[in-house]
Amino acid sequence: AYNFSAGPATLPEPVLRQAQSEMLEWRDAGASIVEISHRGPEFLEVATSAERALRALLSIPDDYAVLFTQGGATTQQALIPLNFAQPGQPADYVVTGHWGKTALKQAGPYVATHVAASSEADGYRNIPARSTWQFAADAAYVHITANETIHGVEFREIPDVGDVPLVADFSSSIASEPLDIGKFGVIYAGAQKNLGPVGISVTIVRRDLLERAGQPRADIFDYRSQLKGESMLNTPPTWNWYMLGLTVQWMLDEGGVAEFAQRNARKSALLYSAIDESGGFYRNEVDPAVRSRMNVPFFLKDEALDKPFLSEAKDAGLIALKGHRVIGGMRASIYNAMPEAGVQALADFMRDFMRRHG
Ligand code: PLP
């Protein structure tokens, strides 16, 4: 089956096959990858090669540190104000969907959150023009959500926010295209879409920002201590780290982010064409200029068709197309591991379903 789940999402088949054998015995360690110590030379090699591969894949400059931590993207949303803002200092949030709103909420106890721009009143169907954003004075950072996984809205350009550090949630679009990391202060992502299975997140931080005081926080919530401790202050999620390394290496072997950018443009165009050419049978309400290439939400013209659509799709080997409960309808998540054949199969199915039910 082709799995269109938004996350945990489909993983590349070669990665799953390699993991299957190494789950039983990892190289000559005499034990499974999940049974060896995180402090031993075998796992340290897994961890450092995962970072090396990620740095190569994303062209991460040397003046950026990379942290691999537990707690998912939501935890980073709370740790960012703790690490980079003074208590009560303003921090700007640009809210373009559900996850931007979550980030705002997580920061609330620690900083004076300020909404610099929001498309909530419009149902999160666009991104407010940069010229309309209104920043707080003395803001610690500006936070954006690069790709809104539920609403299907994606920044197609990195906004210029001057000297204030730009913090971006890239959970659902990291590694989907080449990115100038140097334009950001912090980039974070839960792994479970483009980077591997759920259970680990990646935070890429400009090193000079780590010198900022931040707020009182326990070591375990302190990015500086995590960096000093090589992301191993406590037992790290070793299996997830290993799987992330395999997934990143797979992306490098496939041709890297430039190659995936082309595939993702073709894949998303297939689905948006099927929607736009359906004469209203299917609809996607997002401003075409900011439609996501990773998550394609769509609605059928008659809600009564939702159930038959999902059940016939499942029979055709196309699974996990039900939309998020926040907006309903359908959603096809087409991350890097989704082959073009899977997206073509879905577009063909959509046209066929419309012929039979339209
Ligand atoms: N940010 C975005 C853009 C997401 O898509 C998600 C989850 O889907 C999250 C944050 C929350 O991630 P986590 O479940 O890892 O905390």
Residues whose N, C-alpha, C, O or C-beta is under 5 A from the ligand:
A	BS01	PLP	G7 G71 G72 A73 T74 T75 W99 N147 T149 D169 S171 S172 G190
